[in-house]
Amino acid sequence: MGAYILRRLLLIIPTLVGIMAINFAVIQFAPGGPVERVIAQITGTDVSATARISGSGSDFAGTGAGGGGGEDITSKYRGAQGLDPDFIKDLEKQFGFDKPPLERFLDMIGSYATFDFGTSYFRDISVLQLVKEKMPVSISLGLWMTLISYMISIPLGIRKAVTDGSKFDVWTSAVVIVGYAIPGFLFAVLLIVLFAGGSFFDLFPLRGLVSDNFSDLSWWQKILDYFWHLALPLTAMALSAFATTTLLTKNSFLDEIRKQYVVTARAKGLTERQVLYGHVFRNAMLIIIAGFPGAFIGSFFGGSLLIETIFSLDGLGLLSFESVINRDYAVVFATLYIFSLMGLLISLVSDITYMLIDPRIDFESREV
């Protein structure tokens, strides 16, 4: 297995470079950019962000998109007519756009290899510090949503498999499918209307991960306050997550229950519980448990933007969206790099988990 892990780790490098190269190339053709955003603010046509337009040097070299140079430099940017060309050149230098695209890309990859992500274009803070500040919200949503989903879906799926075709199986399938069909953000609005002071009850807070007086609370009050704030967002996010895991668990158990070794175990006089949890459980849960890392990373990075916005939770989903809107390419590419690297590592962890659950799997003979 060691050789397989080494090959997978080495494969991460070209895969990561390829992901960054494709997205960097796409940005070259995207309209607008940090320079245009600063120009729009100067000319009074954009007030949605505060740009750092002073200073010298480039903390952002290698993370920008766009070109540099040219005799009539103001003609490259919409709204730049009438501005001092030297000022535009200073802006390009500050954002790192005074270099050719290939050189900027190589500089970016070299910096990212040492986890040097520079500073946000429009916030006076390093990208790593910015990501660290948003991480607690995303970890809270992703981790707890995955755990709650598995804790409910797995027992429910097993019960549905054992009682396949019964009334319980039919009505729970209907509930699961309806829950899957309801958009999470729509259910979030409904929860706010019902339980967050919208029109009926005012039982849960509407914004933030903790209360303003969190530091003054005792340890047990902090725990209660933390989950009090998470109750509605997690409910909204986990609603549709139950369906996939529940039905996957049911189908996996049904497939194992119908195999010959189960018939043999029953013929030996084992009870249904011994057959289910002594023989079927391990084989049926292989694909479900091994998929836990991937499920966590999916809930961690995806699908939380609308929930974060609705419940005023400042996490990585909202940060990535705002960075794209504001053309803050330093944050955009840094978060893309971090997310991609974690996704590739989690994929490797998933494969290793398969081996830990079922040692019969041979990674040494598997081709990457």
N, C-alpha and C positions, 0 to 999 in steps of 0.2 A: 504493500500500500504506500510505502514511503516514496517509491519511484513515481507512482501515480500523482501523489500530492505535489511532488516537486514539479512534474510536468504541468500540472494545473496552475501552480503558482507562476511558473515562467510564462504560461499562456496568457496570464492576466495582463502582462506588460503590453504586448501588441494589441490586445483587445481594448485596453484602456486608451492607448494612443489612437486607435482607430475611431473610437467613440468621440474623443475630443476633436479629432481632425474633421470628422463629418460635421459636427455641430459648429466648429470654427468656420468651415467653408460656407455653411448655410448662413451664418451671421454676416458674411461678406456681402450677401445679396439682400439682406434685410434692410428696409427703409429706416431712416433715422439712426440715432446713435447718441452717445454721451455729448459729443461736440454740438450736435444739433439741439440737444436738450438744453445745454447751457446758453446757446444763442437764443433759443425760444424764451428762456427766463430773462435774459438781458433785454430782449425786445418787447417783453411784456405779454407774450402769447402763451406762456406756460408758467403756472404758479403751483404745480402739484408736487414739486420737489425742491430741495435746497441743495444747490451744487457747490462744491468746493472749487472755485475757479481761480484761486490765488495760489502762490507758491511756485517753486521751480522744481525741475527734475521730474522723474516719472516713477511713482510707486506702482504704476499699473501696467508697465511695459509687458507686452505679451498677452494681455487679456482683452485688448480692445478689438473692435472690428471697424473696418473702414480703411481709407487710404491716406497717404500723406504726400506732401510735395506739390508741385504744380505752380505755374506762374500766377494765374488768377485764382488764388486759393479760396477767395470768398464765393466764387461761382460754384464751388462744390457743395455748398451748404445752403439749404433753403433759409431765407431770412438773414443771411450774412452780409448782403449788400449794404455798404455804408459803414461797416465795421473795419477797424484797422487790420490789414492782412497780417501784421506782425502779432497782433493779439490772437488771431485764429491759429497761427503757427505755434504760439505758446500753448494754446489749448491742446493742439494735436500732440505736442511734446509731452505735456503733463499726463495725458491719457495714454501715451505710448503709440500714437498713430503716425509718428514721424518715421516709422520703420516699415519696410516691406512686410506684407502679410506672412510670408514664410518665416522671416526672422522673428516676428512677433510670436508666431506659434511655437517655434523652437525655444524661445525665451520662456514662454509660458510653461511648456512641458518640463523644462529644466528646473524652474522654480517650484512647480507642483511636485516634482520628484522628491524634493526636500520639505514638502508641506509648507512652502512659503507662498501664501495666497494673496499677499499684498493687502491693500486697504480698499474699502468700499469707495466708489466714485463719489457718492452723494451723502455719505455718512462718515463722520470723523471717527472711524473705528476700524480695526483690522477685521478681515473677513472671518478669521478663525474665532475671534471674540464674539462677533455677531452671531455666528452659527452656535457657539456655546450658549449664548443667552437665550436662543430660541429652542434649544434642544430639550429642555425639561417638558415643554408642552407636547412636542411630537413623541417623545419617549412615553409620556403618560398615556396619550391617546393610543399609540400603537401597541404598547405592551399589554395594557389592561384590556383593550378590545380583543386582542388575540387570545389572551388567557380566558376571559369570560366566554368568548365564542367557543373555545375548545371544551371548557368545563360543562357547557350546556349541550353542545352539539354531539359530542361523543356518547354520553349516556343516552341521549335521545335517539341517536342513530342506531345504537345497539338494541334499544328497546323496540324500535321500529323493525329491525331485522328479525328479531325473535318472534314478533307478532305480525309478521308480514301478511297483508291482506285483511287484517282485522279492522274494526271500526277505529281503534286507536291509531293505527297506521294511516288510515284514510284521512281522518280529520286533522292529524298533526301535519300530514303532507300538504293539506290545503292551507293551513296556517303558515307553514314555512314558505310556500310558494308565494302567498299573498305578501308576506313580509319582504321577500326578495324583490317583489315587483314594485314596492313603495320606495321612491327615491329617498335617500338618507336626508338630504337637505329639506325636503318637503315634510318629512316626519319631524325634523328638528324644529321647524316653524310651528308645527302642531303642538309639540311639547312646550314650547315657549308660551303659546297662547293658553294652554291648559294649566301649566305648573310654574311658570316664571313671571307671573304678574301680567300676562297678556290680557286676558279677559275673565279668568276664573280664579285660580288659586295662585298665591305668591309663596311657593314653598322652596324654590331653588334660586340661586343667584344666576344672573344673566351674563356676567362677564368675568374674565380672569380665571386663573388657576387656583388662587388662594385669596382670602379676604385681606383687606388693608391692614388689619390688626393681627396678622398671622404670627408675627414675631413675638407678640405678647401672650400668645396662647400656650397652654401646657402641651406636653407631647401628645397626649391622647386627643386633645382638642384640635391639634394640628392635623392629625390623621383624619378625624371626622370632617374637618373643614375642607381638606384636600379632596376627599371622595364626595363631599357635598357639592363641590364645584364641578366634579367630573361626571356626576350622575346622568344629567341630561345629554351632554355630548357623547358619552359612551353608548347610551341607549340608542341615540340616533345613528351612530356609526355601525353598531353591532347588529342592527336589525336585519340587514341583508346578508351579513356575514354568516348567519346561522345556516342558511339554506345550503350553501355549497358543502360545508363540512358535515352537516347532518346527513345529506343524501349520499355523500361519498362514503361516510362511515357505514350507512345501511347497506349500500351496494357491495362494499368490500366484505362485510360480514356475511351477506347472503351468498357471495361467491365462494367463500371458504366453507360455509355450513353445508353446501351441496357437494363438497368433495368427498372422495372415497375414505380418506383417513378419519373423517368425522363419523361415517357409518361404522367403521371398524371400532372406533372408541366407544360408540354407543353399544355395539354388540358385545363389548367386554364388560358391560354393566356399569359404566361410568354414568354419573348423574348429568343432567343437562348443564348444571352450573360448572361441573368439572370439565365437561367437554368445551363449553363456551370460553371459560377463562383459563383453562389449563392447556388447551390445544388451539382453539380458533383465534383467541384474542391476539396472540403474538403475531401470527401471520397476517391477520386482517388489519392490525394497527400499523403495520410496517410503512405503508405509503402515507398514512395520516400523520404519524409522529415524525417521520422523516421530512414531511413537508412543512413542519412547524417553523423552521427558520425562514423559509421563503414566504410563508404566510405573514410572519411578523414584519419582515422587511417590506412587504407589500402594503400592509396597513400602516407602517411607519412613515413611508414616503408618499403613498398615494391615497387619494380620496378624502383627504382631510382639509383641503382648502376651503370648501364651502362651510364645513362645520366650524373651522377656526374663525371664519368671517362672521358667521351667524352668532356664535357664542363669544365673540371678541377675545379669542385665544391667539396670542401672538406666537405662532410656531413656525416650523420650517416651510410648511406648505404656503402660508401667507407670505413669508419672506421671499420664496422663489418667485411667486406670482408678481409681487411688487417690484422685484429686481428686473424681471423681464419687461414690465410696463415702463419702468423708469430707465431702461437701457443701462442698468448698472451691471455691465458685463463682468466686472471683477467678481461680483457675488454670483452671477449666473454660472460662469465657468467653474468657479471654485466649488459651488454646491453640486454641479453636474459631476465633477471629478470625484468628490467625496461620496456621492450617492452611487455612482457607477462602481467605484472601488469596493464599497460595502456590499453592493449587490453581487459582485463577482465572488467575493470572499464568502458570503452567505451561501451562494450556490455550491461552493466547495464544502462548506460545513454540512449542507444537506446530504451530499454524497457520503461524507464520513459518518453521518448519523445513520444512514442506511446500513453501513457495515457494522456499527455498534449494535444495532437492533438485530441484524441477521448476519452473523459471521460467515455464512455460506457465500455471501457476495464477495467475489474476487476482483479487487481493483487492479491487481498487478497485470492481469491479462486483458484489461479493458483499454480500448483505444480512446484517446482524448478526442 
